[in-house]
Amino acid sequence: MKKQIMYKKLAKYYDLIYFDKDYKTESKIIKKLIQKYKKSRGKELLDVACGTGHHLEYLKSDFSCIGIDINNEMLNEAKQKVKKVIFKKADMVNFDLHKRFDVIMCLFSSIGYVRTYKYLSKAIQNFSRCLKAGGILLIEPWYNNPAFKPGFPFMSTYSSKNIKIARQSTSKVIGSLSVLRMHYLIAEKDKEVKHYSDEHELGLFDTSKTLKIMEHAGLRSKFFKNGLRTDRGLLIGVKRK
């Protein structure tokens, strides 16, 4: 079973697979949080693991935006769909864009892909290093260990006149990792039905430990249970001056 092909071979279908994700409403919440907590005066925003760039479509009118992602295929989709935003290939653990930002965000549980506390700490240290004093960090975490419920089957579907997509998955826990095994059936007009299998491994990080890592990185931090999605919450850190 290949790993993370949703971000590679299936990148062109990504926005259809997550067609019900409300980027517009999420972006409104993000703007309100930035307005409330950001202490720096600038408007430089970095979206880490930006995917196809949908949040930036709604944020680019208020901020000077850069999006980074580790997958070229996702960046290609973002570049086609979102104009007047800079997109670059970079790894969240060690990127260096040679500038500092007023806002850094890492959303849709992308932080889980660092997998271990060692790399979680490296990523957060890197985020903090790239923030201006008074700048704000927004992290939408993956589930923590007690909240993650392995074993239950999941299915989502997308349907339009010319394409139908069914995604099914099962999950399990191996040590401190959640392992998601996904299958996709994609039927397009005048084409044979295609089947793809995919595997994702995300670290199950304790919220209190993550907050300590953020504090150690120089961020005044807190966790909001009701974040962009009610089931995952949101971590917010403000860079100390």
C-alpha positions as CSV (number, residue, x, y, z in Angstrom):
1,M,0.0,0.0,0.0
2,K,1.5,3.3,-1.1
3,K,1.7,6.2,1.3
4,Q,0.1,9.6,1.0
5,I,-0.8,9.3,-2.7
6,M,-3.8,11.7,-2.0
7,Y,-1.2,14.5,-1.9
8,K,0.6,13.2,-5.0
9,K,-1.1,11.1,-7.6
10,L,-4.6,12.1,-6.5
11,A,-3.8,15.8,-5.8
12,K,-6.1,16.9,-8.7
13,Y,-9.0,15.2,-6.9
14,Y,-8.2,16.6,-3.4
15,D,-10.7,19.5,-3.4
16,L,-13.4,17.2,-4.6
17,I,-12.6,14.6,-1.9
18,Y,-13.0,17.4,0.7
19,F,-15.7,19.3,-1.1
20,D,-17.6,19.9,2.1
21,K,-14.8,21.6,4.0
22,D,-15.9,25.2,4.7
23,Y,-12.7,27.2,4.0
24,K,-14.6,30.5,3.9
25,T,-16.0,30.1,7.4
26,E,-12.8,28.8,8.8
27,S,-10.9,31.8,7.3
28,K,-13.3,34.2,9.0
29,I,-12.6,32.5,12.3
30,I,-8.8,32.7,11.6
31,K,-9.1,36.5,10.9
32,K,-10.9,37.1,14.1
33,L,-8.3,35.1,16.1
34,I,-5.5,37.0,14.4
35,Q,-7.2,40.3,15.2
36,K,-7.6,39.4,18.8
37,Y,-4.2,37.9,19.7
38,K,-1.6,39.2,17.2
39,K,0.6,41.9,18.7
40,S,2.9,42.6,15.8
41,R,2.0,45.3,13.4
42,G,2.7,43.7,10.0
43,K,0.6,41.5,7.7
44,E,3.0,38.9,6.6
45,L,1.3,35.4,6.7
46,L,2.7,32.0,6.1
47,D,0.6,28.9,5.5
48,V,2.6,25.8,6.4
49,A,1.4,22.6,4.6
50,C,-0.9,24.8,2.5
51,G,-2.2,22.0,0.3
52,T,-4.2,23.5,-2.6
53,G,-4.2,26.9,-1.0
54,H,-7.9,27.3,-0.3
55,H,-7.5,29.2,3.0
56,L,-5.2,31.7,1.3
57,E,-7.9,32.4,-1.3
58,Y,-9.9,34.0,1.5
59,L,-6.9,35.6,3.4
60,K,-4.9,37.1,0.6
61,S,-6.9,40.3,0.5
62,D,-6.0,41.1,4.2
63,F,-2.4,39.7,4.3
64,S,0.7,39.3,2.2
65,C,0.6,35.5,1.8
66,I,3.1,32.7,1.2
67,G,2.2,29.0,1.2
68,I,4.6,26.1,1.6
69,D,4.0,22.4,1.1
70,I,6.3,19.4,0.8
71,N,4.3,18.0,-2.2
72,N,4.9,19.5,-5.7
73,E,1.6,18.1,-6.9
74,M,-0.4,20.0,-4.3
75,L,1.6,23.2,-5.0
76,N,0.8,22.9,-8.7
77,E,-2.9,22.7,-7.9
78,A,-2.6,25.8,-5.6
79,K,-0.7,27.8,-8.2
80,Q,-3.4,27.1,-10.7
81,K,-6.3,28.0,-8.4
82,V,-5.0,30.8,-6.2
83,K,-3.4,33.9,-7.8
84,K,-1.4,36.7,-6.2
85,V,0.1,34.3,-3.6
86,I,3.6,32.9,-3.5
87,F,3.9,29.1,-3.3
88,K,7.1,27.3,-2.5
89,K,8.2,23.7,-1.8
90,A,9.5,23.3,1.8
91,D,9.4,21.0,4.8
92,M,7.7,22.3,7.9
93,V,10.5,20.9,10.1
94,N,13.4,22.8,8.6
95,F,12.2,25.5,6.1
96,D,14.0,28.8,6.0
97,L,12.4,31.5,3.8
98,H,14.9,34.1,5.1
99,K,12.1,36.3,6.5
100,R,9.9,36.6,9.6
101,F,6.1,36.5,9.7
102,D,3.3,38.1,11.7
103,V,1.2,35.0,11.3
104,I,2.1,31.3,10.8
105,M,-0.6,28.7,10.5
106,C,-0.5,25.0,10.1
107,L,-4.0,23.7,9.6
108,F,-6.1,20.6,8.9
109,S,-4.0,18.5,11.3
110,S,-1.0,18.6,9.0
111,I,1.2,18.8,12.1
112,G,0.4,15.1,12.7
113,Y,2.7,14.1,9.8
114,V,5.8,15.0,11.8
115,R,4.9,11.7,13.6
116,T,7.2,12.0,16.7
117,Y,7.7,14.4,19.5
118,K,11.3,15.0,18.3
119,Y,10.1,16.3,15.0
120,L,7.1,18.1,16.6
121,S,9.5,20.0,18.7
122,K,11.8,20.8,15.7
123,A,8.8,22.0,13.7
124,I,7.5,24.3,16.5
125,Q,10.9,25.7,17.2
126,N,11.2,26.5,13.5
127,F,7.8,28.2,13.5
128,S,8.8,30.3,16.4
129,R,12.1,31.2,14.9
130,C,10.3,32.5,11.8
131,L,7.8,34.6,13.8
132,K,8.2,38.3,14.6
133,A,7.9,39.3,18.2
134,G,4.2,39.5,19.0
135,G,3.4,37.3,16.0
136,I,0.8,34.5,16.2
137,L,1.1,30.8,15.5
138,L,-2.1,28.8,14.8
139,I,-1.9,25.0,14.8
140,E,-4.8,22.8,14.2
141,P,-3.8,19.5,15.8
142,W,-4.5,15.9,15.0
143,Y,-6.4,13.9,17.5
144,N,-4.6,13.1,20.8
145,N,-4.4,9.5,22.0
146,P,-7.5,9.3,24.2
147,A,-9.6,11.1,21.6
148,F,-8.6,9.0,18.6
149,K,-11.0,6.0,18.2
150,P,-9.4,3.4,16.0
151,G,-11.2,0.6,14.2
152,F,-14.3,2.3,13.0
153,P,-14.9,2.3,9.3
154,F,-15.4,5.6,7.5
155,M,-16.8,6.6,4.1
156,S,-17.3,9.8,2.2
157,T,-18.6,10.4,-1.3
158,Y,-18.6,13.1,-3.9
159,S,-20.9,13.2,-6.8
160,S,-21.3,15.4,-9.9
161,K,-22.5,14.7,-13.5
162,N,-19.0,13.7,-14.8
163,I,-17.3,12.3,-11.7
164,K,-18.1,10.1,-8.7
165,I,-15.6,9.5,-5.9
166,A,-16.0,7.2,-2.9
167,R,-13.4,7.2,-0.1
168,Q,-13.4,4.5,2.6
169,S,-10.9,4.1,5.4
170,T,-10.1,2.0,8.5
171,S,-7.7,2.9,11.2
172,K,-5.5,1.5,14.0
173,V,-3.0,2.6,16.5
174,I,0.6,1.4,16.4
175,G,2.6,2.7,19.4
176,S,2.2,6.5,19.3
177,L,1.0,6.5,15.7
178,S,-2.5,6.5,14.2
179,V,-2.4,4.6,10.9
180,L,-5.1,5.3,8.4
181,R,-5.6,3.0,5.4
182,M,-7.7,4.6,2.7
183,H,-9.3,3.3,-0.5
184,Y,-10.6,5.5,-3.3
185,L,-12.9,4.5,-6.2
186,I,-12.9,7.2,-8.9
187,A,-15.4,7.0,-11.8
188,E,-15.1,9.7,-14.5
189,K,-17.1,10.2,-17.7
190,D,-15.9,7.9,-20.6
191,K,-13.2,6.3,-18.4
192,E,-12.9,3.0,-16.5
193,V,-13.4,3.1,-12.7
194,K,-10.0,3.4,-11.0
195,H,-9.1,2.1,-7.5
196,Y,-6.3,3.5,-5.4
197,S,-5.1,2.5,-2.0
198,D,-3.3,4.9,0.4
199,E,-1.8,4.9,3.9
200,H,-1.2,7.8,6.3
201,E,0.7,7.8,9.6
202,L,0.1,10.7,12.0
203,G,1.5,11.2,15.5
204,L,-0.9,11.1,18.4
205,F,0.4,14.0,20.5
206,D,-0.8,14.9,24.0
207,T,-2.2,18.5,24.1
208,S,-0.4,19.4,27.4
209,K,2.9,18.2,26.1
210,T,2.4,20.2,22.9
211,L,1.7,23.3,24.9
212,K,4.9,22.8,26.9
213,I,6.8,22.5,23.6
214,M,5.3,25.7,22.4
215,E,6.1,27.5,25.7
216,H,9.7,26.2,25.5
217,A,9.9,27.7,22.0
218,G,9.1,31.1,23.3
219,L,5.3,31.2,22.7
220,R,2.6,32.1,25.1
221,S,0.2,29.3,24.3
222,K,-3.3,28.1,24.9
223,F,-5.6,25.4,23.5
224,F,-9.1,26.1,22.4
225,K,-11.4,23.0,22.4
226,N,-13.7,24.5,19.9
227,G,-11.4,25.5,17.0
228,L,-12.0,25.4,13.3
229,R,-13.4,21.9,13.7
230,T,-15.1,21.1,17.0
231,D,-13.5,17.6,17.2
232,R,-9.8,18.7,17.0
233,G,-9.5,22.1,18.7
234,L,-6.9,24.7,18.0
235,L,-3.5,25.6,19.5
236,I,-2.5,29.3,19.6
237,G,0.9,30.7,20.5
238,V,2.0,34.3,20.6
239,K,5.8,35.0,20.2
240,R,7.2,36.7,23.3
241,K,8.9,40.0,22.7
